[in-house]
Amino acid sequence: MFFGRIAAKIDDIFNYIPARLTAGGMILVSGRLSLFEFVKRFGRNHASPNSGYPEAALAGILNCRFGGPHDYFGREVWKPWIGTEQKTLTNEDLVISVKVCRRTIILFVILTGLFVAFI
């Protein structure tokens, strides 16, 4: 148990910047630059210090909210809302999510290549 807690804290430290860069990349590829404030507002609502930022970016892109009641092994657990719009997600939302993910990956592959090329 102690070892797992240390590993989780190390993970939080090392992913602090990548999580925020990922959220920024998602916003850039979506073309909705106004979402930076949305992510700043809702990104910290997640229990994880890092997971909430990309999750907030996607909630903003899809104009939905994540969180609320979840069922864990028959027990209801409430999580803070990330986003504001109550919406039933559709297959089209899934397609948009995959496109954003792929485009974000491509963006960071290109940026990494440029970074390596100029070192």
Phi, psi and omega in degrees: 000316180296318180298318179297323179293319178296316179299319180295319179294320177297318177300316179301317182293311185288339181257007180302306182287313180303324180296319181287324175295321178298314178300317178297318177298319179298319179294317180300313183289338178280341181077013182248074187297340178294347181285351179302318178294322178301313180294320178299321182288314188261343184301329182276358181286343183283151178297327177278139179290350183241322187298330184294334184288307174296326178296319178294322178300315180293321177299320178293317180297318181275354184054054180221190174224148175244157178113206181080209184284136175230151179255116176244103178053045177084001181247128180281130178234131179263134176242149179299149179287140172241104186108177186234333189271117175284121186208141173278122181286146184241176175298325178297323176296322177297316179299315178299317180300316180293319178298316179298317180299310181298316181293325178294318177299313180299317178304313183286332174294316179296313180297321177295318177299317178296319179298314180293322181296329183261008177275000000 
